[in-house]
């Protein structure tokens, strides 16, 4: 299942929502466990290779936290949330900052559900990356997804099909529970 949950917000609505720097805890959710799992999966995917170039378009995490774990030089693109200092515009446009540059590892955590056109972004990532570590919130029922920032809801089959349609072959999976923020970042 893959379902559109709501229309994309206007530029004005986004500006009103993100009046300052993005705080991933603003909506009461933390992605620390997903970041740790993504780093572990990426290390498994890469084996004994050390990535020379890593790109990170993860949402709801400190800027490029997962990519920085590999100590690779830029391009690190950072969190696509408006208001972030490292933000370069809509994620659909940010990917073009790679200018055709290939990266060894592309990290895209908790991002695709926020995009008006996740399919195009995944295809563009496919053309610029050797490996992808991607996470999506998975729901069995669209009505259970209540995050007003999410434009899409996926179950596992729908997420897998979207990846395959973009030219990726999903090979590793991990289920990571997310939960309410309970303290300072990183706790």
Secondary structure, DSSP 8 states (H G I E B T S, - for coil): -EEE-S----HHHHHHH-SSS--TTTTTEE-HHHHHHHHHHHHHHHTT---SBEEE--SSSSTTHHHHTTT-BS------STT-TT--S-HHHHGGGGTT--EEEEEEES-GGG-TTHHHHHHHHHTTEEEEEEE--B-SSGGG---TT-SEEE-HHHHHHHHHHTT-----------EE--SSTT-
